[in-house]
């Protein structure tokens, strides 16, 4: 028996036979062409790019009704990447200037773009480097006159559950996998925000990503267990281990039936403390999933999806339509839209630059204030969407009070411009800030006074506090949400909010972990925001908890040097 550890991407347990996706490595022949064949080589690459783009768009337009909603948006992102001058024009220039063959030019430019994405601090944007690799693989197949090779020929005839084992899975390949009896996914690459993770969660299929070399270690037909709870993959488990997982699988299925009955039950602790459970989304269509899982609002709408993977900025109207669709779907439930969190390592106008340290560079609110026209366009779009329901504006990576004042001034200016146009918007849009920089969490009082609400982003807060990038395998084991310093910072922010009567939410990964729910309640948290699929599991823990008793237990443990054990809380 072999046990591999990765990152849990979608909850649950899957037992089945392995189906290993064939390799589509980017190693290609490198040779220089003659000067008189440059035009022909450029034409060959252009035709391949156009063909691959057309295939992406056709797949997006012909998605079956039961396909995960996320797939259409992801396919469109891939289609836009294939038209992006940063990929196409630069590759064509390499053919012209360096006489590279088409494959060499394409993979050279793709590697450069991939490195720029990999350097980004934001985890979601960092994962988008996989998009570049996947579209290049597809173009290489077109150049070579082949189709992507998957060992899936027997899938349609399978009478038992199958688990896909892959280096990575593109959105286009996800569509090809739809027809099989797939019980789970396991990949070498990826993180919680990779395409495989996003789609697996939307399909409610257990998945583990970031396993390293799983595709080279597993063979077709091996019996495998995907443990989406612990983030592990078992290969050819013993009879005893297999039986244990069958019991866990059955128990998990029974729990899902029970959880579904909690959808419309108010989230309230045993001692009558009401808790708000909201959803994090990245795509407008995910709002429907939030409602289906009982979300009382959108606690974090990441607006980056409109900006990445394209050569031009989205227009105000385009942004407005996207934001308004979510607001209308949520039917007057609050929708918190985070302003653009990008920058430092990739400019949005196509002039790519790499910062010395992207995590500490010109990103998020710093980037937006340095690009006032871009910021104003987004703010007008968000404000216009507020005419359809309850909208809140969330400013990321705030570290200084002058950033708060500047953001409020920009919002006021956007409102004045809409007034001149005669366009409607809500005059009562609340403005809040992400608390994800230790300095802000420590000196929280002026921010709590000046803002309408606060939202703790634990992903970055942990990284900045512990000086650990959890995506770096060398130090990922030191990434500890339960470190006493982290818990004290969270408690400090929550208590400041209580003192001044401002709401404090937590929208990082910690919010969606049911094992940490009691701990967060004990810290005084009453507003959680997480992926829609995690809502009901967290709600169950809330319904079983006694908030005031937990406050006493956590308060007595908070000053200890050792981490608090969440399992000890009752």
Secondary structure, DSSP 8 states (H G I E B T S, - for coil): -EEEE-EEEE-SEEEEEEEE-----------B--GGGHHHHHHHHHHHHHHHHHHHHHHHHT--TTS-HHHHHHHHHHHHHTT-TTTHHHHHHHHHHH-B-HHHHHHHHHHHHHHHHHT-SSHHHHHTHHHHHHHHHHHHHHHTT-----S-TTGGG--S-EEEEES---HHHHHHHTTS-EEEEEESS--TTSHHHHHHHHHT-EEEE--SSHHHH--TT-EEEEETTTTEEEES--HHHHHHHHHHHHHHHHHHHHHHTTTTS--B-TT--B-EEEEEESSTTHHHHHHHTT-SEEEEEEGGGGTTT-SS---HHHHHHHHHHHHHHHTTSEEEEE----BSS--TTS-----TTGGGSSBTHHHHHHSHHHHHHHHHHHHHHGGGS-EEEEE-S--SHHHHHHHHHHHHHHHHHHHHHT----TT-EEEEEE-SHHHHHT-HHHHHHSSEEEE-HHHHHHHHHT--TT-TTTGGG--TT-HHHHHHHHHHHHHHHHHT-EEEE-SGGGG-GGGHHHHHHTT--EEEEEGGGHHHHHHHHHH--HHHHHHHHHHHTT-SS---GGG--
